[in-house]
Amino acid sequence: MRIFEALTIVFAGQIVLAAAVMSRGRPRWTGLLPLLILAPLAAHLVLEGYRWQMAPAYLVTLVACVGGCVRYAMPAARLPHRAFTTAAGVAGFLLLMLAAAACVAFPAR
């Protein structure tokens, strides 16, 4: 597994799990935290190139960034239920583990 692939998966996993377990009373600016995943993702795409094995990680990153921006823009009263957020976080984490397993099982040539 390449370095920026690993960084993308680790950063995305930590931010997705943190968003899933953080309480609803967190500061509004924390909705923009998923945008931090874009730095290692951009470095990965530019320096290492696209890999089909990373498709689940790309999807999780996209959904986390869009969801974080929506969470930042919406008032707290209209946010999704906590159980939905937790389930989405766990599903995102499992997709990231699928990407990691695919990268290890099918290494780059």
N, C-alpha and C positions, 0 to 999 in steps of 0.2 A: 504494500500500500504506500502510496506517495505521501509526502509530508502535508501538502495542502489539502489533500483528500481527508487525511486523518484530522487535521485542524477543523475543516468544515463540519465533519461528523461530530467531533467533540463539542465544538461551540454550539452547533444546532441542538445537540442532545441536552446540553446543560440549560440552554435558554428555554427549550420546549418544556423540559421537566420543571424548571423554576416557574414558568408561567402557569403550569398545571397545578402547582401546590401553593402558590402565593395566594394570600387572602384577597378578597374583593376590595379591602380598604387600602390597598397600596397606592402610592403616589401615581398621578396621571402620567408622568413622563416615563414610567417604566414600560408603557406600551410601545415605546420606541426602541427598547433593548434588542428586539429581534433584528433590527437593522445592522447590528454589529456582526451578524453572520455574513453579511455581504462582502466584508473585507477578505476573509480567507476564501470565499467562493470566487470572487473576482480574480484573486491571485491564482487559484486553482485553474480556472478557465483560461487565463492568459498564459500562464507558465507551463501548465501540464496538459491542458486540452480536455475536451469533453470525453467522458467515458459512459457507456450505457449502464455500467454497474452502479453509477452514482445517481441514476435517475430518481430513485426514491429520496435521496438526500436533497436533490434539486427541488423536488416537489415540496418536501417539508420546509425547506428554506423559503420558498415562494409563499406558501400558506402562512408560515410564521410571520413573515414580513408584512404581508397584507393584513393578517389578523391583528398584528401589533399596531399598525397604522389606524385600522378601524377602531380598535380599543382606545387609542389616543384621541381620536376624533369624536367618539360617542360619549354622551353623558353616562355617568355611572349607573343611573337608574335603568338604562336600556341594555346593559351588558347581558350576555348569555348566562344561563344558570351554571353554578359552580360544577355540578356533576358533568355537564356537557364539556366544560373547559378541561376538567380532569381526564375525561375519556379521550378527548382530542389530543391532549398532551401525551397520554400513554400510547395512543395509536401512532402519533408522530415519532415517538421514541422507538417503537417497534419497527417502523419503516426505516429509520436510521440504522438500526441494527441489521436489517435486511441489506441495506446498501453496503455496510461494513463487511458482512459475510460474503456478498458478491464480489467485492474488491479483493478479498483474501482468496476466495475460491477460484477466481478468474483473474490472475495478475496481469498487469500490463506487459507487453512484450517490448 
